[in-house]
Amino acid sequence: MPVTAIVSILHRITGIILFVGLMFLFYAFDLSLASQEGFDQVADVLQNNFLAKFIIWGVVSALMYHFVAGVKHLFMDLGHFEELDSGRQAAVANLVIAGVLVVLAGVWIW
């Protein structure tokens, strides 16, 4: 499978992950704003629960990848990276930049 297809499929998958993940984030946000006890509960879960950190990392990682791929698409809308060779290079750059951002997000969260 060409790298351009992989980048395109991952862009769609991260969009779905963001859609589903935002439901969890909105719930946590609502709970944290409801009361001081709710805020403390959310803070405790996010600090001490591995699964919660993993979910947050997954949503943030999806956001980073989706953002980078979206910027690549904006450049393509302006007429750049439309040739086969430059499109492949942009797809590889997309994967590398998103990979670095995902690792940095993991370091930041943990």
PyMOL CGO cylinders between C-alpha atoms (Angstrom):
from pymol import cmd
from pymol.cgo import CYLINDER

trace = [
    CYLINDER, 0.00, 0.00, 0.00, 1.45, 3.39, -0.91, 0.3, 1, 1, 1, 1, 1, 1,
    CYLINDER, 1.45, 3.39, -0.91, 2.44, 5.74, 1.90, 0.3, 1, 1, 1, 1, 1, 1,
    CYLINDER, 2.44, 5.74, 1.90, -0.01, 8.35, 0.63, 0.3, 1, 1, 1, 1, 1, 1,
    CYLINDER, -0.01, 8.35, 0.63, -2.88, 5.89, 1.12, 0.3, 1, 1, 1, 1, 1, 1,
    CYLINDER, -2.88, 5.89, 1.12, -1.69, 5.05, 4.63, 0.3, 1, 1, 1, 1, 1, 1,
    CYLINDER, -1.69, 5.05, 4.63, -1.57, 8.74, 5.55, 0.3, 1, 1, 1, 1, 1, 1,
    CYLINDER, -1.57, 8.74, 5.55, -5.06, 9.28, 4.14, 0.3, 1, 1, 1, 1, 1, 1,
    CYLINDER, -5.06, 9.28, 4.14, -6.53, 6.28, 5.98, 0.3, 1, 1, 1, 1, 1, 1,
    CYLINDER, -6.53, 6.28, 5.98, -4.87, 7.33, 9.25, 0.3, 1, 1, 1, 1, 1, 1,
    CYLINDER, -4.87, 7.33, 9.25, -6.32, 10.81, 8.81, 0.3, 1, 1, 1, 1, 1, 1,
    CYLINDER, -6.32, 10.81, 8.81, -9.81, 9.33, 8.66, 0.3, 1, 1, 1, 1, 1, 1,
    CYLINDER, -9.81, 9.33, 8.66, -9.18, 6.99, 11.60, 0.3, 1, 1, 1, 1, 1, 1,
    CYLINDER, -9.18, 6.99, 11.60, -7.85, 9.80, 13.79, 0.3, 1, 1, 1, 1, 1, 1,
    CYLINDER, -7.85, 9.80, 13.79, -10.96, 11.82, 12.95, 0.3, 1, 1, 1, 1, 1, 1,
    CYLINDER, -10.96, 11.82, 12.95, -13.12, 8.98, 14.30, 0.3, 1, 1, 1, 1, 1, 1,
    CYLINDER, -13.12, 8.98, 14.30, -10.92, 8.65, 17.39, 0.3, 1, 1, 1, 1, 1, 1,
    CYLINDER, -10.92, 8.65, 17.39, -11.28, 12.37, 18.03, 0.3, 1, 1, 1, 1, 1, 1,
    CYLINDER, -11.28, 12.37, 18.03, -15.05, 12.21, 17.67, 0.3, 1, 1, 1, 1, 1, 1,
    CYLINDER, -15.05, 12.21, 17.67, -15.35, 9.34, 20.16, 0.3, 1, 1, 1, 1, 1, 1,
    CYLINDER, -15.35, 9.34, 20.16, -12.61, 10.61, 22.49, 0.3, 1, 1, 1, 1, 1, 1,
    CYLINDER, -12.61, 10.61, 22.49, -14.18, 14.04, 22.80, 0.3, 1, 1, 1, 1, 1, 1,
    CYLINDER, -14.18, 14.04, 22.80, -17.21, 12.45, 24.46, 0.3, 1, 1, 1, 1, 1, 1,
    CYLINDER, -17.21, 12.45, 24.46, -14.98, 11.25, 27.30, 0.3, 1, 1, 1, 1, 1, 1,
    CYLINDER, -14.98, 11.25, 27.30, -13.20, 14.59, 27.51, 0.3, 1, 1, 1, 1, 1, 1,
    CYLINDER, -13.20, 14.59, 27.51, -16.48, 16.52, 27.60, 0.3, 1, 1, 1, 1, 1, 1,
    CYLINDER, -16.48, 16.52, 27.60, -17.74, 14.27, 30.40, 0.3, 1, 1, 1, 1, 1, 1,
    CYLINDER, -17.74, 14.27, 30.40, -14.55, 14.86, 32.41, 0.3, 1, 1, 1, 1, 1, 1,
    CYLINDER, -14.55, 14.86, 32.41, -14.76, 18.59, 31.72, 0.3, 1, 1, 1, 1, 1, 1,
    CYLINDER, -14.76, 18.59, 31.72, -18.40, 18.73, 32.82, 0.3, 1, 1, 1, 1, 1, 1,
    CYLINDER, -18.40, 18.73, 32.82, -17.64, 16.74, 35.98, 0.3, 1, 1, 1, 1, 1, 1,
    CYLINDER, -17.64, 16.74, 35.98, -14.67, 18.95, 36.82, 0.3, 1, 1, 1, 1, 1, 1,
    CYLINDER, -14.67, 18.95, 36.82, -16.76, 22.11, 36.49, 0.3, 1, 1, 1, 1, 1, 1,
    CYLINDER, -16.76, 22.11, 36.49, -19.74, 20.81, 38.48, 0.3, 1, 1, 1, 1, 1, 1,
    CYLINDER, -19.74, 20.81, 38.48, -18.09, 21.06, 41.90, 0.3, 1, 1, 1, 1, 1, 1,
    CYLINDER, -18.09, 21.06, 41.90, -14.79, 21.05, 43.74, 0.3, 1, 1, 1, 1, 1, 1,
    CYLINDER, -14.79, 21.05, 43.74, -15.30, 17.36, 44.51, 0.3, 1, 1, 1, 1, 1, 1,
    CYLINDER, -15.30, 17.36, 44.51, -15.82, 16.63, 40.83, 0.3, 1, 1, 1, 1, 1, 1,
    CYLINDER, -15.82, 16.63, 40.83, -12.68, 18.53, 39.94, 0.3, 1, 1, 1, 1, 1, 1,
    CYLINDER, -12.68, 18.53, 39.94, -10.69, 16.63, 42.58, 0.3, 1, 1, 1, 1, 1, 1,
    CYLINDER, -10.69, 16.63, 42.58, -12.09, 13.34, 41.31, 0.3, 1, 1, 1, 1, 1, 1,
    CYLINDER, -12.09, 13.34, 41.31, -11.12, 14.06, 37.71, 0.3, 1, 1, 1, 1, 1, 1,
    CYLINDER, -11.12, 14.06, 37.71, -7.67, 15.30, 38.77, 0.3, 1, 1, 1, 1, 1, 1,
    CYLINDER, -7.67, 15.30, 38.77, -7.13, 12.15, 40.88, 0.3, 1, 1, 1, 1, 1, 1,
    CYLINDER, -7.13, 12.15, 40.88, -8.17, 9.84, 38.05, 0.3, 1, 1, 1, 1, 1, 1,
    CYLINDER, -8.17, 9.84, 38.05, -5.95, 11.61, 35.52, 0.3, 1, 1, 1, 1, 1, 1,
    CYLINDER, -5.95, 11.61, 35.52, -2.95, 11.55, 37.85, 0.3, 1, 1, 1, 1, 1, 1,
    CYLINDER, -2.95, 11.55, 37.85, -3.21, 7.99, 39.19, 0.3, 1, 1, 1, 1, 1, 1,
    CYLINDER, -3.21, 7.99, 39.19, -4.98, 5.87, 36.59, 0.3, 1, 1, 1, 1, 1, 1,
    CYLINDER, -4.98, 5.87, 36.59, -2.90, 4.39, 33.78, 0.3, 1, 1, 1, 1, 1, 1,
    CYLINDER, -2.90, 4.39, 33.78, -5.93, 3.73, 31.58, 0.3, 1, 1, 1, 1, 1, 1,
    CYLINDER, -5.93, 3.73, 31.58, -7.10, 7.35, 31.88, 0.3, 1, 1, 1, 1, 1, 1,
    CYLINDER, -7.10, 7.35, 31.88, -3.63, 8.62, 30.93, 0.3, 1, 1, 1, 1, 1, 1,
    CYLINDER, -3.63, 8.62, 30.93, -3.54, 6.18, 28.01, 0.3, 1, 1, 1, 1, 1, 1,
    CYLINDER, -3.54, 6.18, 28.01, -6.93, 7.42, 26.76, 0.3, 1, 1, 1, 1, 1, 1,
    CYLINDER, -6.93, 7.42, 26.76, -5.84, 11.05, 27.07, 0.3, 1, 1, 1, 1, 1, 1,
    CYLINDER, -5.84, 11.05, 27.07, -2.59, 10.24, 25.26, 0.3, 1, 1, 1, 1, 1, 1,
    CYLINDER, -2.59, 10.24, 25.26, -4.56, 8.48, 22.52, 0.3, 1, 1, 1, 1, 1, 1,
    CYLINDER, -4.56, 8.48, 22.52, -6.88, 11.44, 22.00, 0.3, 1, 1, 1, 1, 1, 1,
    CYLINDER, -6.88, 11.44, 22.00, -4.01, 13.95, 22.07, 0.3, 1, 1, 1, 1, 1, 1,
    CYLINDER, -4.01, 13.95, 22.07, -2.02, 11.77, 19.66, 0.3, 1, 1, 1, 1, 1, 1,
    CYLINDER, -2.02, 11.77, 19.66, -5.00, 11.56, 17.31, 0.3, 1, 1, 1, 1, 1, 1,
    CYLINDER, -5.00, 11.56, 17.31, -5.32, 15.34, 17.50, 0.3, 1, 1, 1, 1, 1, 1,
    CYLINDER, -5.32, 15.34, 17.50, -1.63, 15.84, 16.68, 0.3, 1, 1, 1, 1, 1, 1,
    CYLINDER, -1.63, 15.84, 16.68, -1.76, 13.48, 13.69, 0.3, 1, 1, 1, 1, 1, 1,
    CYLINDER, -1.76, 13.48, 13.69, -5.06, 14.89, 12.44, 0.3, 1, 1, 1, 1, 1, 1,
    CYLINDER, -5.06, 14.89, 12.44, -3.72, 18.45, 12.73, 0.3, 1, 1, 1, 1, 1, 1,
    CYLINDER, -3.72, 18.45, 12.73, -0.53, 17.68, 10.78, 0.3, 1, 1, 1, 1, 1, 1,
    CYLINDER, -0.53, 17.68, 10.78, -2.45, 15.82, 8.07, 0.3, 1, 1, 1, 1, 1, 1,
    CYLINDER, -2.45, 15.82, 8.07, -4.96, 18.67, 7.90, 0.3, 1, 1, 1, 1, 1, 1,
    CYLINDER, -4.96, 18.67, 7.90, -2.18, 21.20, 7.35, 0.3, 1, 1, 1, 1, 1, 1,
    CYLINDER, -2.18, 21.20, 7.35, -0.80, 18.96, 4.59, 0.3, 1, 1, 1, 1, 1, 1,
    CYLINDER, -0.80, 18.96, 4.59, -4.25, 18.93, 2.98, 0.3, 1, 1, 1, 1, 1, 1,
    CYLINDER, -4.25, 18.93, 2.98, -4.43, 22.73, 3.18, 0.3, 1, 1, 1, 1, 1, 1,
    CYLINDER, -4.43, 22.73, 3.18, -1.13, 22.94, 1.30, 0.3, 1, 1, 1, 1, 1, 1,
    CYLINDER, -1.13, 22.94, 1.30, -2.50, 20.50, -1.27, 0.3, 1, 1, 1, 1, 1, 1,
    CYLINDER, -2.50, 20.50, -1.27, -5.58, 22.72, -1.67, 0.3, 1, 1, 1, 1, 1, 1,
    CYLINDER, -5.58, 22.72, -1.67, -3.20, 25.56, -2.53, 0.3, 1, 1, 1, 1, 1, 1,
    CYLINDER, -3.20, 25.56, -2.53, -1.67, 23.44, -5.31, 0.3, 1, 1, 1, 1, 1, 1,
    CYLINDER, -1.67, 23.44, -5.31, 1.44, 22.10, -3.55, 0.3, 1, 1, 1, 1, 1, 1,
    CYLINDER, 1.44, 22.10, -3.55, 2.47, 18.43, -3.24, 0.3, 1, 1, 1, 1, 1, 1,
    CYLINDER, 2.47, 18.43, -3.24, 0.09, 17.30, -5.97, 0.3, 1, 1, 1, 1, 1, 1,
    CYLINDER, 0.09, 17.30, -5.97, 2.69, 15.49, -8.04, 0.3, 1, 1, 1, 1, 1, 1,
    CYLINDER, 2.69, 15.49, -8.04, 3.39, 11.84, -7.22, 0.3, 1, 1, 1, 1, 1, 1,
    CYLINDER, 3.39, 11.84, -7.22, 6.94, 12.32, -5.92, 0.3, 1, 1, 1, 1, 1, 1,
    CYLINDER, 6.94, 12.32, -5.92, 6.26, 15.44, -3.87, 0.3, 1, 1, 1, 1, 1, 1,
    CYLINDER, 6.26, 15.44, -3.87, 3.05, 13.86, -2.56, 0.3, 1, 1, 1, 1, 1, 1,
    CYLINDER, 3.05, 13.86, -2.56, 5.05, 10.89, -1.28, 0.3, 1, 1, 1, 1, 1, 1,
    CYLINDER, 5.05, 10.89, -1.28, 7.59, 13.19, 0.36, 0.3, 1, 1, 1, 1, 1, 1,
    CYLINDER, 7.59, 13.19, 0.36, 4.81, 15.19, 2.02, 0.3, 1, 1, 1, 1, 1, 1,
    CYLINDER, 4.81, 15.19, 2.02, 3.20, 11.97, 3.27, 0.3, 1, 1, 1, 1, 1, 1,
    CYLINDER, 3.20, 11.97, 3.27, 6.48, 10.77, 4.78, 0.3, 1, 1, 1, 1, 1, 1,
    CYLINDER, 6.48, 10.77, 4.78, 7.04, 14.20, 6.35, 0.3, 1, 1, 1, 1, 1, 1,
    CYLINDER, 7.04, 14.20, 6.35, 3.51, 14.00, 7.75, 0.3, 1, 1, 1, 1, 1, 1,
    CYLINDER, 3.51, 14.00, 7.75, 4.27, 10.65, 9.40, 0.3, 1, 1, 1, 1, 1, 1,
    CYLINDER, 4.27, 10.65, 9.40, 7.60, 11.83, 10.81, 0.3, 1, 1, 1, 1, 1, 1,
    CYLINDER, 7.60, 11.83, 10.81, 6.29, 15.13, 12.20, 0.3, 1, 1, 1, 1, 1, 1,
    CYLINDER, 6.29, 15.13, 12.20, 3.22, 13.46, 13.68, 0.3, 1, 1, 1, 1, 1, 1,
    CYLINDER, 3.22, 13.46, 13.68, 5.39, 10.71, 15.17, 0.3, 1, 1, 1, 1, 1, 1,
    CYLINDER, 5.39, 10.71, 15.17, 7.60, 13.26, 16.91, 0.3, 1, 1, 1, 1, 1, 1,
    CYLINDER, 7.60, 13.26, 16.91, 4.54, 15.10, 18.24, 0.3, 1, 1, 1, 1, 1, 1,
    CYLINDER, 4.54, 15.10, 18.24, 2.99, 11.84, 19.49, 0.3, 1, 1, 1, 1, 1, 1,
    CYLINDER, 2.99, 11.84, 19.49, 6.17, 10.95, 21.38, 0.3, 1, 1, 1, 1, 1, 1,
    CYLINDER, 6.17, 10.95, 21.38, 6.35, 14.46, 22.86, 0.3, 1, 1, 1, 1, 1, 1,
    CYLINDER, 6.35, 14.46, 22.86, 2.71, 14.18, 23.92, 0.3, 1, 1, 1, 1, 1, 1,
    CYLINDER, 2.71, 14.18, 23.92, 3.51, 10.90, 25.67, 0.3, 1, 1, 1, 1, 1, 1,
    CYLINDER, 3.51, 10.90, 25.67, 6.43, 12.48, 27.52, 0.3, 1, 1, 1, 1, 1, 1,
    CYLINDER, 6.43, 12.48, 27.52, 4.24, 15.44, 28.51, 0.3, 1, 1, 1, 1, 1, 1,
    CYLINDER, 4.24, 15.44, 28.51, 1.37, 13.26, 29.78, 0.3, 1, 1, 1, 1, 1, 1,
    CYLINDER, 1.37, 13.26, 29.78, 3.55, 10.77, 31.65, 0.3, 1, 1, 1, 1, 1, 1,
]
cmd.load_cgo(trace, "trace")
